[in-house]
């Protein structure tokens, strides 16, 4: 049984990208090799700024969707630990 993770990347242009994966480090390598999401391809390199394990793929997808709905300022506060959901 694979463990799913939600992760947030910071792109070269300081934007944030949120995704899910069963292997965050391998996924980070794919993003930086230009084989990840189209969004990150033109914003490489990207760095991992946050990740968290979820119990199920469904839980990871729900958390990803929640984070993607936030404004950038909320995401920045969340990453820094000053925004609690």
C-alpha positions in Angstrom: 0.0 0.0 0.0 1.5 3.3 -1.1 1.5 6.4 1.1 0.3 9.6 -0.6 1.8 13.0 0.1 0.7 16.5 -0.6 3.6 18.8 -1.5 4.2 22.5 -2.3 7.0 23.7 -4.5 8.5 27.1 -4.9 9.3 28.0 -8.5 12.1 30.2 -9.8 9.6 33.1 -10.2 8.6 32.7 -6.5 5.2 31.2 -7.4 3.9 28.1 -5.6 2.8 24.8 -7.1 0.8 22.2 -5.1 0.7 18.6 -6.1 0.4 15.0 -4.8 2.7 12.0 -5.2 3.6 8.7 -3.6 7.3 9.7 -3.9 7.9 13.4 -3.3 11.6 13.4 -4.0 11.3 11.5 -7.3 8.5 13.8 -8.3 10.7 16.8 -7.5 13.4 15.4 -9.7 10.8 15.0 -12.5 9.7 18.6 -12.1 13.3 19.8 -12.3 14.0 17.6 -15.3 11.2 19.3 -17.2 9.0 16.2 -17.1 6.6 17.4 -14.4 3.6 19.6 -14.6 3.4 22.1 -17.5 3.2 24.9 -14.9 6.6 24.1 -13.5 8.4 23.5 -16.8 8.8 27.2 -17.5 9.6 28.0 -13.9 12.5 25.7 -13.1 14.3 25.1 -10.9 11.7 24.3 -8.2 12.4 23.6 -4.6 10.3 21.6 -2.1 9.0 23.9 0.7 6.4 21.7 2.3 5.0 18.2 2.3 2.8 16.0 4.4 1.7 12.4 4.3 -1.9 11.5 4.0 -3.7 8.3 4.9 -5.3 7.8 1.4 -5.0 9.1 -2.1 -8.5 10.6 -1.7 -7.3 12.5 1.4 -4.3 13.8 -0.4 -6.4 15.0 -3.4 -8.8 16.8 -1.0 -6.0 18.5 0.8 -4.3 19.5 -2.5 -7.6 21.0 -3.7 -8.0 22.9 -0.4 -4.5 24.4 -0.6 -4.9 25.3 -4.3 -8.0 27.4 -3.4 -6.0 29.6 -1.0 -4.6 32.9 -2.0 -0.8 33.1 -2.3 -0.5 35.1 0.9 -2.4 32.3 2.8 -0.1 29.7 1.2 3.0 31.7 2.3 1.6 32.0 5.8 0.9 28.3 5.9 4.4 27.4 4.7 5.9 29.6 7.3 3.8 28.1 10.0 1.8 31.3 10.8 -1.4 30.3 9.0 -3.3 27.5 10.7 -6.2 25.7 9.0 
